[in-house]
């Protein structure tokens, strides 16, 4: 089983890693493992369905569960106060303005602070870890889960603990395309 972020860069990495894999693992797109929104390159475009056409063998069902919010899937997996604030800014903006532009404008307004708080990212990472543990409990002997995601988010996902500001401790910051084996416990 492979879980991948819906950002194009991870979908493409997943394709290159697993398209000729002898086991042909099932690939599921998991919106919750998207990158932490730190800079403009981390803000996805609204969902249009083009990626489902580009990656027809990937399971996009978790993204499809977002239904009417699907174009703004990345807002839907934010912590609640931030989600409400961003949705409000998008609702107040000119309909011709891309939601990603609204988010980038907000990032510029609050800089050098980050849009997502360590608390929100930590909560998302802990939910993902719980989900992955549930998935791992269904595996047969010898099977593994692969997660193709983003280094900043993975730093939170594999952290053994968090400090008083809810920043990750006892963790590893992965380099681009680095493999790292992690035991879900």
C-alpha positions as CSV (number, residue, x, y, z in Angstrom):
1,X,0.0,0.0,0.0
2,X,1.3,3.4,-1.0
3,X,-0.1,6.7,0.3
4,X,0.8,9.9,-1.5
5,X,0.2,13.6,-1.1
6,X,-2.1,15.2,-3.8
7,X,0.5,17.8,-4.8
8,X,1.8,17.1,-8.3
9,X,5.4,16.8,-7.2
10,X,4.6,13.9,-4.9
11,X,2.2,12.3,-7.4
12,X,5.0,12.4,-10.0
13,X,7.6,11.0,-7.5
14,X,5.2,8.2,-6.6
15,X,4.7,7.4,-10.3
16,X,8.5,7.2,-10.8
17,X,9.0,5.0,-7.8
18,X,6.1,2.6,-8.2
19,X,4.9,2.4,-11.9
20,X,7.2,-0.6,-12.6
21,X,7.2,-2.0,-9.1
22,X,6.9,-5.9,-9.3
23,X,4.1,-5.8,-6.6
24,X,2.1,-3.1,-8.4
25,X,0.9,-1.7,-5.0
26,X,-2.4,0.1,-4.6
27,X,-1.7,3.9,-4.5
28,X,-4.1,6.0,-2.5
29,X,-4.0,9.8,-2.5
30,X,-4.2,11.1,1.1
31,X,-4.9,14.8,1.3
32,X,-3.9,15.0,5.0
33,X,-0.2,14.4,4.1
34,X,0.1,17.5,2.0
35,X,3.0,19.8,2.8
36,X,2.8,22.4,5.5
37,X,2.0,25.7,3.9
38,X,5.1,27.7,4.5
39,X,5.6,29.5,1.2
40,X,3.9,30.1,-2.1
41,X,5.2,26.8,-3.6
42,X,3.3,24.9,-0.9
43,X,-0.1,26.3,-1.9
44,X,-1.9,24.0,-4.2
45,X,-4.1,25.1,-7.0
46,X,-7.8,24.4,-6.6
47,X,-8.8,20.8,-7.6
48,X,-10.0,20.6,-11.1
49,X,-9.9,16.8,-11.7
50,X,-7.0,17.1,-14.1
51,X,-4.7,15.0,-11.8
52,X,-7.3,12.2,-11.7
53,X,-7.0,12.0,-15.5
54,X,-3.1,12.2,-15.3
55,X,-2.9,9.4,-12.7
56,X,-5.9,7.1,-13.5
57,X,-4.6,4.2,-11.5
58,X,-4.5,6.2,-8.2
59,X,-7.3,6.0,-5.7
60,X,-8.6,9.6,-5.2
61,X,-11.6,8.5,-3.0
62,X,-10.4,10.2,0.2
63,X,-10.3,13.5,-1.8
64,X,-13.6,12.8,-3.4
65,X,-15.2,12.6,0.1
66,X,-14.7,16.3,0.4
67,X,-17.5,16.7,-2.2
68,X,-18.4,20.4,-2.7
69,X,-15.2,21.5,-0.9
70,X,-13.1,19.4,-3.3
71,X,-11.6,22.4,-5.2
72,X,-10.3,23.7,-1.9
73,X,-9.3,20.3,-0.4
74,X,-6.1,21.8,1.1
75,X,-8.2,24.2,3.2
76,X,-10.4,21.4,4.4
77,X,-7.5,19.6,6.1
78,X,-6.4,22.8,8.0
79,X,-7.1,23.2,11.7
80,X,-10.6,24.6,12.4
81,X,-9.9,28.3,13.3
82,X,-7.5,28.7,10.3
83,X,-10.0,26.9,8.0
84,X,-12.7,29.3,9.0
85,X,-10.5,32.3,8.5
86,X,-9.3,31.2,5.0
87,X,-12.8,30.3,3.9
88,X,-14.0,33.7,5.0
89,X,-11.2,35.5,3.1
90,X,-12.0,33.4,0.0
91,X,-15.7,34.1,0.3
92,X,-15.0,37.9,0.6
93,X,-12.7,38.0,-2.4
94,X,-13.5,38.8,-6.0
95,X,-14.9,35.6,-7.6
96,X,-12.3,35.9,-10.3
97,X,-9.5,35.7,-7.8
98,X,-8.0,32.2,-7.4
99,X,-8.2,30.9,-3.8
100,X,-4.5,30.2,-3.9
101,X,-3.9,33.9,-4.5
102,X,-6.0,34.8,-1.5
103,X,-4.0,32.4,0.6
104,X,-0.7,33.8,-0.7
105,X,-1.8,37.3,0.0
106,X,-2.7,36.3,3.6
107,X,0.7,34.6,4.0
108,X,2.4,37.9,2.9
109,X,0.2,39.9,5.3
110,X,1.2,37.8,8.4
111,X,4.9,37.2,7.4
112,X,7.2,36.3,9.0
113,X,4.7,34.2,10.9
114,X,3.5,31.0,9.3
115,X,0.0,30.4,8.1
116,X,-0.3,27.0,9.8
117,X,0.5,26.7,13.5
118,X,2.7,23.9,14.9
119,X,-0.3,22.8,16.9
120,X,-2.5,22.4,13.8
121,X,0.3,20.5,12.0
122,X,0.9,18.3,15.0
123,X,-2.8,17.4,15.3
124,X,-2.9,16.6,11.6
125,X,0.3,14.5,11.9
126,X,-1.1,12.5,14.9
127,X,-4.4,11.8,13.0
128,X,-2.4,10.6,10.0
129,X,-0.2,8.4,12.2
130,X,-3.4,6.9,13.7
131,X,-4.8,6.3,10.2
132,X,-1.5,4.6,9.1
133,X,-1.5,2.4,12.2
134,X,-5.1,1.2,11.3
135,X,-4.0,0.5,7.8
136,X,-0.8,-1.3,9.0
137,X,-3.0,-3.6,11.2
138,X,-4.6,-4.9,8.0
139,X,-1.4,-5.9,6.3
140,X,-0.2,-9.4,5.8
141,X,3.2,-10.5,7.0
142,X,6.0,-9.0,5.0
143,X,3.8,-6.2,3.6
144,X,4.7,-2.6,4.2
145,X,3.2,0.9,3.8
146,X,5.1,3.5,1.8
147,X,4.3,7.2,2.3
148,X,5.3,9.7,-0.3
149,X,5.0,13.1,1.2
150,X,6.9,16.2,2.1
151,X,9.9,16.6,4.5
152,X,8.4,19.3,6.7
153,X,5.2,17.3,7.3
154,X,7.2,14.0,7.7
155,X,9.2,15.8,10.4
156,X,6.0,16.1,12.4
157,X,4.7,12.7,11.4
158,X,7.7,10.8,12.8
159,X,8.4,13.0,15.8
160,X,8.6,11.0,19.1
161,X,7.5,14.0,21.1
162,X,6.7,17.7,20.9
163,X,8.0,20.6,22.9
164,X,5.9,23.2,24.8
165,X,5.3,25.1,21.6
166,X,4.2,21.8,19.9
167,X,7.2,21.7,17.6
168,X,8.6,18.3,16.8
169,X,11.4,16.7,18.9
170,X,13.4,13.5,18.4
171,X,12.6,13.4,14.7
172,X,14.5,13.5,11.4
173,X,14.3,16.1,8.7
174,X,14.5,14.2,5.4
175,X,16.2,15.4,2.3
176,X,14.6,15.4,-1.1
177,X,13.6,11.9,-2.2
178,X,15.2,10.3,0.9
179,X,14.0,6.9,2.0
180,X,13.4,6.4,5.7
181,X,12.0,3.3,7.4
182,X,9.8,4.2,10.3
183,X,8.0,1.7,12.6
184,X,4.4,2.6,13.6
185,X,4.1,1.9,17.3
